[in-house]
Amino acid sequence: MLCSATVHVYDHLRGKTRSSIVICVSLLISLMMDQVKKYSVLGLATQFVGQAQEDPSVTRGVLEGGYQLVFMTDTGSIPSP
């Protein structure tokens, strides 16, 4: 389901400015990492948030609207600024 849904998200976001953020929740960290690679190569500003994320600047980037497509785990959270 996740893979087929993100294709529609890509079609919707392609060519748009970064004014909207789509958050995709997944239980599988490896799948999220694969999807981030795939959609980054296709030109979407994409990132994942969760326990496996080693870059602390990613959360700040999400809060500042720097990404169009954000994957996160069901236990992942983004703290309030």
Order of alpha helices (4+ residues) and beta strands (2+ residues): alpha-beta-alpha-beta-alpha-beta
